[in-house]
Amino acid sequence: MKTPFAAKTKELNVCGWQAVSTLFAQHPGEILRLFFDAPTGRRAGPLCSYLATHKKVYRQVAAAELAKIAGTVHHGGIVAVINERPLTRVTNATIAGWAKSRAPLLLLDRVSNAHNLGAIARTAAFFGVRAIILPDSPAQALPGEAAFRVAEGGMEFVEFFRVVSLPEFCLELKPHFCLVGTSLRGNQLSPAAAKERGLDRPPALILGNEEKGLSPEVATRCDRLVRIPGTDTVESLNVSAATAVLCWEFFGRR
C-alpha cells in the first residue's frame, strides 16, 4: 500500500430536511451549527434541544440569510454545518475484512459530477453497499455539499475510501473479488446472465466516467465487462442510473 493522504479539514453545509434529519439520527455529534427558516423550525425542536444541551449554535434566520449561509437557494429550509469527513485509506486489513464478509463494493473511475456521486451514494445506501472507492484523480468528484444534498441522507450509511491508483487497487482486489465493469465495448450480456454463469468470487462493481467510461487501464483489470441491454434510442444510461440497475442485479437479490 502507498502512503496515506493528508487530511484537509474544512467545514461543509448539509442542506435539506431529509439529509439533515438523517445526519441528526445517525451522527448528531458531527453537527457544529444549525440554521433554519421559520417553517422548518416548527419540526426542528428535537435537533435544537440536542444542540442546546451540547452548547452548540442553532438559529432561525430569514430566507435570504439562509441562502447566503448555504451558498445556494436549494437548501430545503435547513442547513447543518459539519466538518468535512476525511476519505478513508484502504489497508490490507481493510481488504481482508471486505473479503471475509463478502462486502458489496462500488468502485468509481473518475465519475466527475457531484450530483451523480450523491445519487450513487443514495443508491448504495438503499442496497446496503457500505463502501465506495474513489481514485486520487482531479477528474473524480468528492463527497461535498452537492453530493450530500442529492444523497438525501444516504451519505450517513456509506463510507468513502480513496486509493492512489485504481488500476493498481484492482489488482489487489482480484484475489478476493470478481471485478465487474460496465462498458459499451463489453459483451451485450445482461448482469443477470453474467450472474447465472457463476462468479467464483463476490462481485465488485466498477462504474466509469460519464463521457469516457472506464479507462483502458481499469477495463483491462476487469474480470467481466457487461453492457446493460436496452433499445438503440440512446447510447447508455446515466452513470447513477446504471449503478442502480447493477446494484439491484448483483446486490439487491441476495
C-alpha positions in Angstrom: 0.0 0.0 0.0 1.1 3.5 -0.7 1.3 6.4 1.8 -1.9 7.8 3.3 -3.5 11.1 2.0 -3.0 14.2 4.0 -6.3 15.2 5.7 -7.6 18.7 4.8 -10.2 19.6 7.3 -12.8 22.2 6.4 -16.5 22.8 7.1 -19.3 21.9 4.7 -23.0 22.5 4.7 -25.6 19.7 4.7 -28.8 21.0 3.3 -32.4 19.7 3.1 -34.6 18.2 5.8 -34.0 14.5 4.8 -30.2 14.9 4.7 -30.1 16.9 8.0 -32.6 14.8 9.9 -30.8 11.6 8.9 -27.4 13.2 9.9 -29.0 14.0 13.3 -30.3 10.5 13.7 -27.0 8.8 12.8 -24.2 11.2 13.7 -25.6 14.1 15.8 -22.3 14.9 17.4 -21.0 16.0 14.0 -23.3 19.0 13.8 -21.4 22.1 14.7 -24.1 24.7 13.9 -27.7 24.6 12.7 -29.7 27.2 10.7 -33.3 27.0 9.5 -36.2 29.1 8.3 -39.4 29.7 10.2 -41.5 26.9 8.5 -38.8 24.3 9.1 -38.3 25.5 12.7 -41.6 24.0 13.6 -40.2 20.5 13.3 -36.6 21.2 14.3 -37.3 21.1 18.1 -35.5 17.8 18.9 -32.5 19.0 17.0 -32.4 22.3 18.8 -32.8 20.6 22.2 -29.9 18.4 21.5 -27.7 21.3 20.3 -28.7 23.4 23.3 -27.7 20.6 25.7 -24.3 20.3 24.0 -23.8 24.1 23.9 -23.8 24.4 20.1 -25.3 27.2 17.9 -28.7 26.9 16.4 -30.7 29.8 15.0 -33.8 30.6 12.9 -32.9 33.0 10.1 -34.6 34.8 7.3 -34.8 33.1 3.9 -32.2 35.5 2.3 -29.7 34.8 5.1 -30.2 31.1 5.0 -29.5 31.1 1.3 -26.3 33.1 2.0 -25.2 30.6 4.7 -26.0 27.6 2.5 -24.4 29.1 -0.6 -27.5 28.0 -2.6 -31.2 28.7 -2.8 -31.7 24.9 -2.8 -31.3 24.5 0.9 -34.7 23.0 1.7 -35.2 25.3 4.7 -32.4 23.9 6.9 -28.6 23.9 6.9 -26.4 21.9 9.3 -22.7 22.7 9.3 -20.3 19.8 9.9 -16.6 19.2 9.4 -15.7 17.7 6.1 -15.2 13.9 6.5 -11.8 12.7 5.5 -11.7 9.9 3.0 -10.6 6.6 4.5 -7.3 5.0 3.4 -7.5 1.4 2.3 -5.2 -1.0 4.1 -4.5 -4.7 3.6 -6.6 -5.3 6.7 -9.5 -3.3 5.1 -9.4 -5.6 2.1 -9.2 -8.7 4.2 -12.3 -7.5 6.2 -14.2 -6.9 3.0 -13.2 -10.3 1.7 -14.2 -12.1 4.9 -17.6 -10.5 5.0 -18.1 -10.7 1.2 -18.9 -7.0 1.3 -20.6 -5.4 -1.7 -18.2 -2.9 -3.2 -18.6 0.0 -5.6 -15.5 1.5 -7.4 -15.9 4.7 -9.3 -13.5 5.5 -12.1 -13.4 9.3 -12.4 -17.1 10.0 -12.0 -16.9 13.7 -12.3 -20.4 15.1 -11.5 -21.1 15.7 -7.8 -24.8 15.2 -8.3 -24.1 11.8 -9.8 -21.9 11.0 -6.8 -24.7 11.9 -4.5 -27.2 9.8 -6.4 -24.8 6.9 -6.4 -24.4 7.2 -2.6 -28.2 7.2 -2.2 -28.4 4.0 -4.3 -25.5 2.4 -2.4 -27.2 3.1 0.9 -30.5 1.7 -0.4 -28.9 -1.6 -1.5 -26.7 -2.0 1.6 -23.4 -1.1 -0.1 -21.3 0.4 2.6 -18.0 1.1 0.8 -17.4 3.3 -2.2 -13.9 3.5 -3.5 -12.6 6.6 -5.4 -9.3 7.2 -7.2 -7.0 10.1 -6.4 -7.7 11.9 -9.6 -8.6 15.6 -10.3 -11.4 14.3 -12.5 -13.1 12.4 -9.6 -15.9 14.2 -7.7 -15.6 14.1 -4.0 -18.3 14.0 -1.2 -19.2 17.6 -0.9 -22.2 19.8 -0.3 -23.9 19.0 -3.6 -23.4 15.2 -3.1 -24.8 15.4 0.4 -27.9 17.3 -0.8 -28.7 14.8 -3.6 -28.0 11.8 -1.5 -31.0 12.6 0.7 -29.4 11.1 3.8 -27.6 8.3 2.0 -24.2 9.7 2.9 -24.8 8.6 6.6 -24.7 5.0 5.6 -21.7 4.7 3.3 -18.0 5.2 3.8 -15.8 6.7 1.1 -12.3 5.3 0.5 -9.6 6.8 -1.6 -6.8 4.9 -3.4 -3.8 6.3 -5.2 -4.2 4.3 -8.4 -7.4 2.5 -9.3 -5.8 0.1 -11.8 -3.3 -1.0 -9.1 -6.0 -1.3 -6.5 -8.0 -3.5 -8.8 -5.0 -5.9 -8.9 -5.1 -6.0 -5.1 -8.8 -6.8 -5.1 -8.7 -9.5 -7.8 -7.7 -12.4 -5.5 -10.8 -11.7 -3.4 -13.4 -10.1 -5.7 -14.7 -10.6 -9.2 -14.3 -7.2 -10.9 -17.4 -6.4 -13.0 -17.1 -3.2 -15.1 -19.6 -1.5 -17.4 -18.5 -0.8 -20.9 -20.1 -0.2 -24.3 -17.4 -2.4 -25.7 -18.4 -5.2 -23.4 -20.5 -8.2 -24.4 -24.2 -7.5 -24.8 -24.7 -9.6 -21.7 -27.2 -8.7 -19.0 -25.8 -8.6 -15.5 -28.3 -11.3 -14.5 -27.0 -13.6 -17.3 -23.4 -12.9 -16.0 -24.5 -13.9 -12.5 -26.3 -17.0 -13.8 -23.0 -18.2 -15.3 -21.5 -18.0 -11.8 -18.9 -15.9 -10.2 -16.1 -17.5 -8.3 -15.7 -14.5 -6.0 -18.1 -11.9 -4.7 -18.6 -9.0 -7.2 -17.1 -5.6 -7.0 -18.8 -3.2 -9.4 -16.8 -0.6 -11.3 -18.5 2.4 -13.0 -16.7 4.8 -15.3 -16.6 8.4 -16.2 -19.8 10.0 -17.6 -18.3 10.7 -21.0 -15.3 8.4 -21.4 -16.4 5.4 -19.4 -13.8 3.2 -17.8 -10.1 4.0 -18.5 -8.4 1.3 -20.7 -6.1 0.5 -17.7 -9.1 -0.2 -15.4 -11.1 -2.0 -18.1 -8.2 -4.5 -18.7 -8.2 -5.3 -15.0 -11.9 -6.3 -15.0 -12.9 -10.0 -14.9 -16.1 -9.2 -16.7 -17.3 -6.3 -18.8 -21.1 -6.0 -19.0 -23.4 -3.8 -21.0 -26.9 -3.1 -19.7 -29.2 -4.1 -22.6 -31.7 -1.6 -23.9 -33.1 -0.1 -27.1 -31.0 1.9 -29.6 -32.7 5.2 -28.9 -29.9 6.4 -26.6 -26.4 5.1 -26.2 -26.4 4.4 -22.5 -27.8 5.2 -19.1 -26.6 8.0 -16.8 -23.9 6.5 -14.5 -26.1 6.9 -11.4 -29.0 5.0 -13.2 -26.6 2.3 -14.3 -25.4 2.0 -10.7 -28.9 1.4 -9.6 -29.5 -1.3 -12.2 -26.3 -3.1 -11.4 -26.7 -2.9 -7.6 -30.2 -4.4 -8.0 -28.9 -7.3 -10.2 -25.8 -8.1 -8.1 -26.7 -7.0 -4.6 -30.4 -6.4 -4.4 -31.4 -10.1 -4.8 -29.0 -11.6 -2.2 
